[in-house]
Amino acid sequence: MLSLHDMEFTAEQIANFINGKIIGDKNTVITGVSPIENGQSGHLSFVAQERFSHFIDTTDCSVLIVSQNLLNENQTYSPVIIAVEDAYLSFQILMNLYNDLKKKKSGIEQPSSVSHSAVIGDDVYIGAFTYISDKAVIGDNCQIYPQVYIGKGVKIGKNCKIDSGARIYDGCVIGDNCIIHSNTVIGGDGFGFQLSPEGFKKIPQLGNVILEDDVEIGSNCSIDRATIGSTVIGKGTKIDNLIQIAHNVRIGQNNVIAAQAGIAGSTKIGDWNQIGGQAGIVGHIEIGNQVKIQAQSGVNSNVKDKEVLYGSPAIPAGDYRRSYVHFRNFGDIITRINNLENNKK
């Protein structure tokens, strides 16, 4: 449940934020936000789908944002209703507005180590035990939380948030409005080795990682620096927790990649793709645009635009589902075949 701390809002103020129509007392005050199934008096929640509409009559929340199509004009409701076209979208807008209103920290906490050659922008917060190396550049309004490491020559744009324990290695570039969650490593060495008579010899990894604007990286991810050149994560791409992206991978704009996925080296991924959890993608292939890769799929060849894949090795999802029906009945099919063969003897 989300507390609004020292902030209070009336139903009228909330309705004005999201262009909603009030049904009930416009002066009702809310001080927190609850899930609809655990509503509390004085709190706000939302109902966007019909399967949750019964909560409109049973919740203890004081104010509800509700999709217009779920309301009955002739009915009286206990909570104050703010009617909107899309309650989920309106609630998202409201949460973003609240997040922007929260007071951000500023200043450099001690103990921390900031190189004299580093360039720090205006209204930047640097948490305790953070280390910022030589010639690093931190843009305006960044929030860098405790125990972050920022390597030599790293460039971070404006309005970024780097959570505690993140590590950004030498020479990496972070765009504007990026978020990097705790314990993620940006720019660790790519997995590059060459077999020799003496064993596997390490290939130096001399490139970097570039995150373009509006990228978000979840916690405990590893994005490896390129051997030569750059590993690139395109503008607007969102990456979940526990994801491995290998050296020289290039990911386009506005992709979403769910937890525990892995992308091997030098693979190129286009724009507006959706990659499910635990998917595995081999190296040196190309994936087009608007592709959907279902969870736990293994992709081992090039993928055209707008394909939907499932399975390992991944095949078109429709083919997989039809084949899986037969696979589930495979034991019975073998028994029938054996019976037919035995009857022929």
The 8 nearest C-alpha neighbors of each residue, nearest first, counted from 0:
[[1, 33, 32, 2, 34, 31, 37, 38],
 [2, 0, 32, 31, 3, 33, 4, 30],
 [3, 1, 31, 4, 32, 30, 0, 5],
 [2, 4, 31, 6, 30, 5, 1, 7],
 [3, 5, 2, 6, 30, 31, 7, 1],
 [6, 4, 3, 7, 30, 2, 101, 31],
 [7, 5, 3, 4, 30, 8, 2, 31],
 [6, 8, 30, 29, 28, 5, 9, 3],
 [9, 7, 29, 28, 12, 10, 13, 6],
 [8, 10, 28, 12, 11, 27, 26, 29],
 [9, 11, 25, 13, 12, 27, 26, 14],
 [10, 12, 25, 14, 9, 13, 15, 26],
 [13, 11, 15, 9, 14, 10, 8, 16],
 [12, 14, 16, 10, 15, 11, 9, 17],
 [15, 13, 19, 11, 17, 16, 12, 18],
 [14, 16, 18, 12, 13, 17, 11, 19],
 [15, 17, 13, 14, 18, 12, 93, 19],
 [18, 16, 14, 15, 19, 89, 13, 93],
 [17, 19, 15, 14, 16, 20, 83, 13],
 [20, 18, 14, 83, 82, 17, 81, 21],
 [19, 21, 82, 81, 14, 22, 83, 18],
 [22, 20, 81, 80, 23, 82, 19, 25],
 [23, 21, 80, 79, 81, 20, 24, 82],
 [22, 24, 79, 21, 25, 80, 78, 76],
 [25, 23, 26, 27, 79, 22, 10, 21],
 [24, 26, 11, 10, 27, 23, 21, 9],
 [27, 25, 9, 24, 10, 28, 11, 12],
 [26, 28, 9, 10, 25, 24, 29, 61],
 [29, 27, 9, 8, 26, 10, 41, 7],
 [30, 28, 41, 42, 8, 31, 7, 9],
 [31, 29, 7, 3, 41, 42, 2, 6],
 [32, 30, 2, 42, 3, 1, 29, 43],
 [31, 33, 43, 42, 1, 0, 44, 2],
 [34, 32, 0, 38, 44, 35, 42, 43],
 [35, 33, 37, 36, 38, 44, 0, 32],
 [34, 36, 38, 37, 44, 33, 45, 58],
 [35, 37, 34, 38, 58, 54, 33, 51],
 [38, 36, 34, 35, 33, 39, 58, 59],
 [37, 39, 60, 59, 35, 33, 58, 36],
 [40, 38, 60, 59, 42, 41, 37, 33],
 [39, 41, 60, 59, 61, 42, 38, 29],
 [40, 42, 29, 61, 30, 39, 60, 28],
 [43, 41, 31, 32, 60, 29, 40, 39],
 [42, 44, 32, 62, 63, 60, 33, 31],
 [45, 43, 63, 35, 33, 32, 34, 64],
 [44, 46, 64, 63, 65, 86, 47, 35],
 [47, 45, 65, 48, 86, 51, 64, 52],
 [46, 48, 86, 66, 87, 65, 45, 85],
 [49, 47, 50, 51, 46, 52, 69, 66],
 [48, 50, 52, 51, 69, 47, 46, 53],
 [49, 51, 48, 52, 53, 47, 46, 54],
 [52, 50, 49, 53, 48, 54, 46, 47],
 [51, 53, 49, 54, 55, 50, 46, 48],
 [54, 52, 55, 51, 56, 57, 50, 49],
 [55, 53, 57, 58, 52, 56, 51, 35],
 [54, 56, 53, 52, 57, 58, 46, 76],
 [55, 57, 54, 53, 58, 76, 77, 78],
 [58, 56, 54, 55, 59, 53, 77, 60],
 [59, 57, 54, 60, 38, 55, 56, 35],
 [58, 60, 38, 39, 40, 61, 57, 78],
 [61, 59, 38, 39, 40, 42, 58, 62],
 [60, 62, 78, 41, 40, 42, 79, 43],
 [61, 63, 79, 43, 78, 60, 80, 42],
 [64, 62, 80, 44, 45, 43, 65, 81],
 [63, 65, 45, 81, 86, 80, 82, 46],
 [66, 64, 46, 82, 86, 45, 63, 47],
 [65, 67, 86, 85, 83, 84, 47, 68],
 [66, 68, 82, 69, 83, 84, 70, 65],
 [67, 69, 66, 70, 84, 71, 65, 49],
 [70, 68, 67, 66, 49, 52, 71, 65],
 [69, 71, 67, 68, 72, 66, 65, 74],
 [70, 72, 74, 73, 69, 68, 75, 67],
 [71, 73, 74, 70, 75, 67, 69, 22],
 [74, 72, 71, 75, 70, 76, 22, 69],
 [73, 75, 71, 72, 76, 70, 77, 56],
 [76, 74, 73, 77, 72, 71, 22, 23],
 [75, 77, 78, 74, 56, 79, 55, 80],
 [76, 78, 79, 56, 75, 55, 61, 23],
 [79, 77, 61, 62, 76, 80, 60, 63],
 [78, 80, 62, 23, 22, 61, 63, 24],
 [81, 79, 22, 63, 21, 62, 82, 64],
 [80, 82, 21, 64, 20, 19, 63, 65],
 [81, 83, 20, 65, 67, 19, 66, 80],
 [84, 82, 19, 66, 67, 85, 86, 65],
 [83, 85, 66, 67, 86, 82, 68, 65],
 [86, 84, 66, 88, 83, 87, 89, 47],
 [85, 87, 66, 47, 89, 65, 88, 64],
 [88, 86, 90, 89, 47, 85, 91, 45],
 [87, 89, 91, 90, 86, 85, 92, 93],
 [90, 88, 86, 92, 91, 87, 17, 85],
 [89, 91, 93, 87, 92, 88, 86, 94],
 [90, 92, 88, 94, 89, 93, 87, 95],
 [93, 91, 89, 95, 90, 94, 88, 96],
 [92, 94, 90, 96, 91, 95, 89, 97],
 [95, 93, 97, 91, 96, 92, 98, 90],
 [94, 96, 98, 92, 93, 97, 99, 91],
 [97, 95, 93, 99, 94, 98, 92, 100],
 [98, 96, 94, 100, 99, 95, 93, 101],
 [97, 99, 95, 100, 101, 96, 94, 93],
 [98, 100, 96, 97, 101, 95, 102, 94],
 [101, 99, 97, 98, 102, 96, 103, 95],
 [102, 100, 98, 99, 103, 97, 3, 96],
 [101, 103, 100, 104, 99, 98, 105, 97],
 [104, 102, 101, 105, 142, 124, 100, 140],
 [103, 105, 124, 102, 106, 142, 123, 122],
 [106, 104, 124, 123, 122, 103, 107, 125],
 [105, 107, 124, 123, 125, 108, 104, 122],
 [108, 106, 125, 124, 126, 109, 105, 127],
 [109, 107, 127, 126, 125, 110, 106, 111],
 [110, 108, 111, 127, 107, 128, 126, 112],
 [109, 111, 127, 128, 108, 112, 129, 126],
 [112, 110, 128, 109, 129, 127, 130, 108],
 [113, 111, 130, 131, 129, 114, 110, 128],
 [112, 114, 131, 130, 115, 132, 111, 117],
 [115, 113, 133, 117, 116, 132, 131, 112],
 [114, 116, 117, 113, 133, 118, 134, 132],
 [117, 115, 134, 114, 133, 118, 135, 132],
 [116, 118, 134, 135, 114, 133, 115, 136],
 [119, 117, 136, 137, 135, 116, 120, 134],
 [118, 120, 137, 136, 117, 138, 121, 123],
 [121, 119, 139, 138, 137, 123, 118, 122],
 [120, 122, 139, 123, 140, 119, 138, 141],
 [123, 121, 140, 105, 139, 124, 120, 106],
 [122, 124, 140, 141, 105, 121, 142, 139],
 [123, 125, 105, 106, 142, 104, 143, 107],
 [126, 124, 107, 143, 144, 108, 106, 142],
 [127, 125, 145, 144, 108, 129, 143, 107],
 [126, 128, 145, 108, 111, 109, 110, 129],
 [129, 127, 111, 146, 110, 145, 130, 126],
 [128, 130, 146, 147, 111, 145, 127, 148],
 [131, 129, 112, 148, 113, 111, 149, 147],
 [130, 132, 113, 149, 114, 112, 148, 150],
 [133, 131, 151, 150, 114, 135, 149, 130],
 [132, 134, 151, 114, 116, 117, 135, 152],
 [135, 133, 117, 152, 116, 151, 136, 132],
 [134, 136, 152, 117, 153, 133, 151, 154],
 [135, 137, 118, 154, 117, 155, 119, 153],
 [136, 138, 119, 155, 120, 118, 154, 156],
 [139, 137, 157, 156, 120, 155, 141, 136],
 [138, 140, 120, 121, 157, 141, 122, 123],
 [141, 139, 158, 123, 122, 157, 121, 142],
 [142, 140, 159, 158, 123, 139, 160, 157],
 [141, 143, 160, 124, 123, 161, 159, 144],
 [144, 142, 161, 125, 124, 160, 126, 141],
 [143, 145, 126, 163, 162, 125, 161, 142],
 [146, 144, 126, 127, 163, 129, 128, 147],
 [147, 145, 129, 128, 164, 163, 127, 148],
 [146, 148, 129, 164, 165, 163, 145, 166],
 [149, 147, 166, 130, 129, 167, 131, 150],
 [150, 148, 131, 167, 132, 130, 166, 168],
 [151, 149, 169, 168, 132, 153, 167, 152],
 [150, 152, 169, 132, 133, 153, 135, 134],
 [151, 153, 135, 134, 170, 169, 154, 133],
 [154, 152, 135, 170, 171, 151, 169, 150],
 [153, 155, 136, 172, 135, 173, 137, 152],
 [154, 156, 173, 137, 138, 136, 174, 172],
 [157, 155, 175, 138, 174, 173, 137, 154],
 [156, 158, 138, 175, 139, 159, 140, 141],
 [159, 157, 141, 176, 140, 175, 139, 160],
 [160, 158, 141, 176, 177, 157, 178, 175],
 [159, 161, 142, 178, 141, 143, 162, 179],
 [162, 160, 143, 179, 178, 144, 180, 142],
 [163, 161, 181, 180, 144, 165, 179, 160],
 [164, 162, 144, 181, 145, 146, 147, 165],
 [163, 165, 182, 147, 146, 181, 162, 166],
 [166, 164, 182, 183, 181, 147, 163, 184],
 [167, 165, 184, 148, 147, 185, 149, 168],
 [168, 166, 185, 149, 150, 184, 148, 186],
 [169, 167, 150, 186, 185, 149, 171, 166],
 [168, 170, 150, 151, 171, 153, 152, 167],
 [169, 171, 153, 152, 207, 151, 168, 172],
 [170, 172, 208, 153, 207, 169, 209, 168],
 [171, 173, 209, 154, 153, 155, 210, 208],
 [172, 174, 155, 210, 156, 154, 209, 211],
 [175, 173, 212, 211, 156, 210, 155, 177],
 [174, 176, 156, 157, 212, 177, 158, 159],
 [177, 175, 159, 158, 213, 212, 157, 174],
 [176, 178, 159, 213, 214, 215, 175, 212],
 [177, 179, 215, 160, 159, 161, 216, 180],
 [180, 178, 216, 161, 215, 162, 217, 160],
 [181, 179, 218, 162, 217, 216, 161, 183],
 [180, 182, 162, 218, 163, 165, 164, 183],
 [183, 181, 165, 164, 219, 218, 184, 180],
 [182, 184, 219, 220, 165, 218, 181, 221],
 [185, 183, 166, 221, 167, 165, 220, 186],
 [186, 184, 167, 222, 187, 166, 168, 221],
 [185, 187, 224, 223, 168, 208, 222, 207],
 [186, 188, 223, 224, 185, 184, 189, 168],
 [189, 187, 223, 224, 204, 186, 190, 225],
 [188, 190, 246, 223, 191, 224, 245, 204],
 [191, 189, 188, 192, 246, 245, 223, 264],
 [190, 192, 202, 189, 201, 193, 204, 203],
 [193, 191, 201, 200, 202, 199, 190, 194],
 [192, 194, 200, 199, 195, 201, 202, 191],
 [195, 193, 199, 198, 200, 192, 196, 197],
 [194, 196, 198, 197, 199, 193, 200, 192],
 [197, 195, 198, 194, 199, 200, 193, 192],
 [196, 198, 195, 199, 194, 200, 193, 201],
 [199, 197, 195, 196, 194, 200, 193, 192],
 [198, 200, 194, 193, 192, 195, 201, 197],
 [201, 199, 193, 192, 194, 198, 202, 195],
 [200, 202, 192, 191, 203, 193, 199, 190],
 [201, 203, 191, 192, 204, 200, 193, 226],
 [204, 202, 205, 201, 226, 191, 188, 189],
 [203, 205, 226, 188, 206, 225, 189, 202],
 [204, 206, 226, 227, 203, 225, 207, 224],
 [207, 205, 225, 227, 228, 226, 229, 224],
 [206, 208, 224, 229, 171, 225, 170, 186],
 [209, 207, 230, 171, 224, 229, 186, 231],
 [210, 208, 172, 231, 171, 173, 230, 211],
 [211, 209, 173, 232, 174, 231, 172, 214],
 [210, 212, 174, 234, 233, 232, 209, 173],
 [213, 211, 174, 175, 234, 214, 176, 177],
 [214, 212, 235, 177, 176, 234, 175, 215],
 [213, 215, 177, 235, 236, 212, 237, 234],
 [214, 216, 178, 237, 177, 179, 238, 213],
 [217, 215, 238, 179, 180, 178, 237, 239],
 [218, 216, 240, 239, 180, 238, 179, 220],
 [217, 219, 180, 240, 181, 183, 220, 182],
 [220, 218, 183, 182, 241, 240, 181, 217],
 [221, 219, 183, 241, 242, 218, 240, 243],
 [222, 220, 184, 243, 183, 185, 223, 244],
 [221, 223, 244, 185, 186, 243, 245, 184],
 [224, 222, 186, 187, 189, 246, 245, 188],
 [225, 223, 186, 207, 208, 246, 206, 188],
 [226, 224, 246, 206, 247, 229, 230, 227],
 [225, 227, 204, 206, 205, 246, 224, 189],
 [228, 226, 206, 225, 205, 229, 204, 247],
 [227, 229, 206, 225, 207, 226, 230, 247],
 [230, 228, 207, 225, 208, 206, 247, 231],
 [229, 231, 247, 208, 248, 225, 249, 224],
 [232, 230, 249, 209, 229, 208, 250, 210],
 [231, 233, 250, 210, 211, 249, 209, 251],
 [234, 232, 252, 251, 211, 250, 236, 231],
 [233, 235, 211, 252, 212, 236, 213, 214],
 [234, 236, 253, 213, 214, 252, 233, 237],
 [235, 237, 253, 254, 214, 252, 234, 233],
 [238, 236, 215, 255, 214, 254, 216, 235],
 [237, 239, 216, 256, 217, 255, 215, 257],
 [238, 240, 217, 258, 257, 256, 216, 237],
 [241, 239, 217, 218, 258, 242, 219, 220],
 [242, 240, 220, 259, 219, 258, 218, 239],
 [241, 243, 220, 259, 260, 240, 261, 258],
 [242, 244, 261, 221, 220, 222, 262, 245],
 [245, 243, 222, 262, 261, 223, 221, 263],
 [244, 246, 264, 223, 263, 248, 189, 262],
 [245, 247, 225, 189, 223, 264, 224, 248],
 [246, 248, 230, 225, 265, 264, 229, 249],
 [249, 247, 265, 266, 230, 264, 246, 267],
 [248, 250, 231, 267, 230, 268, 232, 247],
 [251, 249, 268, 232, 233, 267, 231, 269],
 [252, 250, 233, 269, 270, 268, 232, 249],
 [251, 253, 233, 270, 234, 236, 235, 254],
 [254, 252, 236, 235, 271, 270, 234, 255],
 [253, 255, 236, 271, 272, 252, 270, 273],
 [256, 254, 237, 273, 236, 238, 274, 272],
 [255, 257, 274, 238, 239, 273, 275, 237],
 [258, 256, 276, 239, 275, 274, 260, 238],
 [257, 259, 276, 239, 240, 241, 260, 242],
 [260, 258, 277, 242, 241, 276, 261, 257],
 [259, 261, 277, 278, 242, 276, 258, 279],
 [260, 262, 243, 279, 242, 244, 280, 278],
 [263, 261, 280, 244, 245, 279, 243, 281],
 [262, 264, 282, 281, 245, 280, 266, 244],
 [263, 265, 282, 245, 246, 248, 266, 247],
 [266, 264, 248, 247, 283, 282, 246, 267],
 [265, 267, 283, 284, 248, 282, 264, 285],
 [268, 266, 285, 249, 248, 250, 286, 284],
 [267, 269, 250, 286, 251, 285, 287, 249],
 [270, 268, 251, 288, 287, 286, 250, 267],
 [269, 271, 252, 251, 288, 272, 253, 254],
 [272, 270, 254, 289, 253, 288, 252, 273],
 [271, 273, 289, 254, 290, 270, 288, 291],
 [274, 272, 291, 255, 254, 256, 292, 290],
 [273, 275, 256, 292, 291, 257, 255, 293],
 [276, 274, 294, 293, 257, 292, 278, 256],
 [275, 277, 257, 294, 258, 260, 278, 259],
 [278, 276, 260, 259, 295, 294, 279, 258],
 [279, 277, 295, 260, 296, 294, 276, 275],
 [278, 280, 297, 261, 260, 262, 298, 296],
 [281, 279, 298, 262, 297, 263, 261, 299],
 [282, 280, 263, 299, 298, 262, 279, 283],
 [281, 283, 263, 264, 266, 265, 284, 280],
 [282, 284, 266, 265, 264, 281, 285, 267],
 [285, 283, 266, 301, 282, 300, 267, 286],
 [286, 284, 267, 301, 266, 268, 302, 287],
 [287, 285, 302, 268, 301, 269, 267, 303],
 [286, 288, 304, 269, 303, 302, 268, 285],
 [287, 289, 304, 269, 270, 290, 271, 272],
 [290, 288, 272, 305, 271, 304, 270, 291],
 [289, 291, 305, 272, 306, 288, 304, 307],
 [292, 290, 307, 273, 272, 274, 308, 293],
 [293, 291, 274, 308, 275, 307, 273, 309],
 [292, 294, 275, 309, 296, 308, 291, 274],
 [293, 295, 275, 276, 278, 296, 277, 292],
 [296, 294, 278, 277, 276, 293, 297, 310],
 [295, 297, 310, 278, 311, 309, 294, 313],
 [296, 298, 311, 279, 312, 313, 278, 280],
 [297, 299, 280, 313, 312, 300, 279, 281],
 [298, 300, 281, 280, 297, 312, 301, 313],
 [301, 299, 284, 298, 302, 285, 281, 286],
 [300, 302, 285, 284, 286, 303, 299, 287],
 [303, 301, 286, 287, 285, 300, 304, 306],
 [302, 304, 287, 306, 286, 305, 301, 288],
 [303, 305, 287, 288, 306, 290, 289, 302],
 [306, 304, 290, 289, 288, 303, 307, 291],
 [305, 307, 290, 304, 303, 308, 291, 315],
 [308, 306, 291, 316, 315, 292, 290, 305],
 [309, 307, 315, 316, 292, 314, 313, 293],
 [310, 308, 316, 313, 293, 296, 314, 315],
 [309, 311, 313, 296, 312, 314, 297, 319],
 [312, 310, 297, 313, 296, 298, 309, 314],
 [311, 313, 297, 310, 298, 314, 299, 296],
 [312, 314, 310, 311, 309, 298, 297, 296],
 [313, 315, 308, 309, 316, 310, 319, 312],
 [316, 314, 308, 318, 317, 307, 309, 319],
 [315, 317, 308, 309, 319, 318, 307, 314],
 [318, 316, 320, 319, 315, 321, 307, 308],
 [319, 317, 321, 315, 316, 320, 322, 314],
 [318, 320, 316, 322, 317, 321, 323, 315],
 [319, 321, 323, 317, 322, 318, 316, 324],
 [320, 322, 318, 324, 323, 319, 317, 325],
 [323, 321, 319, 325, 324, 320, 318, 326],
 [322, 324, 326, 320, 325, 321, 319, 327],
 [323, 325, 322, 327, 321, 326, 320, 328],
 [326, 324, 328, 323, 322, 327, 329, 321],
 [327, 325, 323, 329, 328, 324, 322, 330],
 [326, 328, 324, 325, 329, 323, 330, 322],
 [329, 327, 325, 326, 331, 330, 332, 324],
 [328, 330, 326, 332, 331, 327, 325, 333],
 [329, 331, 333, 332, 328, 334, 327, 326],
 [332, 330, 334, 328, 333, 329, 335, 336],
 [331, 333, 329, 335, 330, 334, 328, 336],
 [334, 332, 336, 330, 335, 331, 337, 329],
 [333, 335, 331, 337, 332, 336, 338, 330],
 [336, 334, 338, 332, 333, 337, 339, 331],
 [337, 335, 333, 339, 338, 334, 340, 332],
 [336, 338, 340, 334, 339, 335, 341, 333],
 [339, 337, 335, 341, 336, 340, 342, 334],
 [338, 340, 336, 342, 337, 341, 335, 343],
 [341, 339, 337, 343, 342, 338, 336, 344],
 [340, 342, 338, 343, 344, 339, 337, 336],
 [343, 341, 339, 340, 344, 338, 337, 336],
 [342, 344, 340, 341, 339, 338, 337, 336],
 [343, 341, 342, 340, 339, 338, 337, 336]]
